[in-house]
């Protein structure tokens, strides 16, 4: 094996991004040094490393941090132990929403709850309808994966999905069914499944501990505490996502053929909704402007072309360019968009707190050192007006090409 030291672009990016959870682990830690008076000083914090969930892990052997010049702290925390369940005593089945073919933050919390309920004897089974784009199922606690073909469940097909889940119920008889209590399909599917199984589900569950589930009731003013039923519809942050282990993700197949049925519901497709009418807290795609936006008419044109809900930083709201109901941040509205595009926003700490739950952040800014660039998953350095204009032209060209193909 070669002794050459290989570059890790991801580790280098984490070392530069001080807002990343693994940033502290990527910094070189001096274990000991010579003080000004000739006495050797030791760093008491250099005996451990930062784990993947942000907690300090103590390793006095030096094997994880400081013990080898060829392994960085980031590469050390990525090597998670593999969790394999050969003969599970029981199963916990999770049906994530997988909007856009990817796990949302809500889905990851749900898998964390399933991993907690499975313990060391059970197996977590994830059920996915259609193709997915998620490459990190092993790092989110999935032991078994049952994937159905997209052709059988395309569009709005809750009846077909319930019949498929009923087949899995006859095969595994899982201890618990976990679904997200969401507006993107999990809430409806979970209630339909509970009716099919003849059980009463627990809804808006925010905690399950020692066989007891706690869910919000009474318009969110009180908790409903009960024995955890077989069907649990969990809320956001019901548990911590899995971060300490990798799982096998072994493929699972049904022992029986799927039951074909004539659907009673006709899917007429998605209904066009004005993005300006979508509440900020519920928007999936947000185009947000800040002090760096000089042409607000072009900004509104770009939002309309992209079909995005408009947002703004506090500076833009204070200057009168946007209404107070569009302010994003700790002093405004906390958003959970799947895609958040920040145009000309430097990234004050209050704004970064407000977008902390967003899945993907795109930053457009002239300053490559600002905090929003460090927080973003994708950054574009340049003048916002030129970038927005180019974006509008690309969207228009894409739609024209799609119309020609359809014709």
Residue, then its C-alpha position, 0 to 999 in steps of 0.5 A: x500500500x502506498x504511503x502517500x497522503x491523500x487529500x480529502x476535499x470534504x475534510x478541507x472544506x469542514x476545516x474551513x467552515x467554522x459553522x459545520x458541526x465537525x469543524x472543531x474536530x478538523x482543527x489540529x490539536x496541540x497535545x503538548x508544547x513548550x511554555x515561555x518559562x521552559x515548562x512543558x504544557x499539556x492540552x487537557x482537551x487534546x485527549x479526545x475528539x468530537x464525535x459525529x453527534x457533536x459530543x466530546x469523546x475521550x480517547x487517552x490512547x491517542x489513536x483517534x486524535x494526535x496519535x497518527x499524522x496520516x489520519x485527520x480528526x475528520x476521517x477518524x469520526x467518519x469510520x463508524x462501527x457497522x451494526x448488523x442484525x442477522x436474526x432480529x427478535x422483532x421488527x420496527x417498520x418505518x415508512x418515511x415520506x422521502x419527498x424528492x427521493x431524499x430523507x427529510x429532517x423529519x424522516x431522520x428523526x423518525x429513523x432515530x426513534x425506530x433505532x431507539x425502539x429496536x434496541x440491540x435485538x430488533x431490526x429497523x425496516x424502511x419501506x420506500x415507494x419508488x426510486x430514491x436518491x438517498x445514499x446515506x441510509x446506512x448512516x440513518x439506522x436502516x437494517x432492512x430495506x423494502x423498496x417497491x417499484x415506482x410504476x405501481x405507486x406513482x402519483x397519489x395512490x394511498x389505497x395501493x400503498x396501504x395494501x402493500x403495507x398490509x402484505x408486509x404486516x402479514x409477513x413480519x407482524x412488526x412490533x411498531x409501525x412508525x410514520x411521520x405525522x406530516x402534510x406530505x403524505x405520512x399523516x394520511x397514510x398512517x391513519x389509513x394503515x391504522x384503520x386497515x389494521x383495526x388499531x387506534x394510532x397515536x398522533x403528533x407523538x413527540x416522545x416514546x420512552x419505556x413503552x409510553x408515548x407522549x403526543x400533543x393534544x387539545x390544540x397543542x395545549x396538553x399531552x396525551x400519554x398512553x401505552x405506545x400503540x402499534x401505529x405511531x405517527x411521530x412529530x418533528x424532533x421525536x428523537x435524535x437522528x442516528x449518528x453513532x453507527x452504520x447499518x447493513x441496509x439488507x434488501x428485503x422482499x415480500x413473500x407474496x405478490x402484491x394485491x392488484x386493485x381498481x383505485x377509487x381515487x383518480x389522480x388529477x395531478x398537482x394543483x398550481x398554488x401561488x407561492x406568495x400565498x404559502x406561509x413561510x413556515x410551510x414553504x418548501x422552496x424559498x428565495x430570500x433577499x438581503x442587503x446585497x440585493x440592489x434590483x428588487x424588481x429583478x428579485x421578484x421576477x426571479x422568484x416568480x420564474x422559479x416558483x419560490x416563496x419570497x423571504x427576506x433578512x431583517x435588514x431588507x425588512x427594516x429598509x421597507x423592501x419586504x413586509x415583516x411577515x417575510x422576515x426569516x430568522x430568530x426574530x422573524x420566522x423559523x423556516x424548514x424549506x427543502x431548498x433555501x436560496x439566500x441572495x445578498x445575505x451575509x448571514x447574521x447569527x439570528x438569520x442562521x438560526x432561523x434557517x437551521x432546519x433547512x435541508x439545502x442552502x444556496x448562497x449568492x454573495x459577493x463576499x466569499x468569506x461571509x458566514x452565509x457562504x460558510x453555512x451554504x451547501x452550494x455557493x455562487x460568488x458574484x453580483x446578484x443581479x447578473x446571477x438572477x438574470x442568468x437564472x431567469x434565462x436558464x429557467x425560461x430556456x428549460x421550460x421552452x425545451x420541455x414544451x417542445x418535447x411535449x409537443 
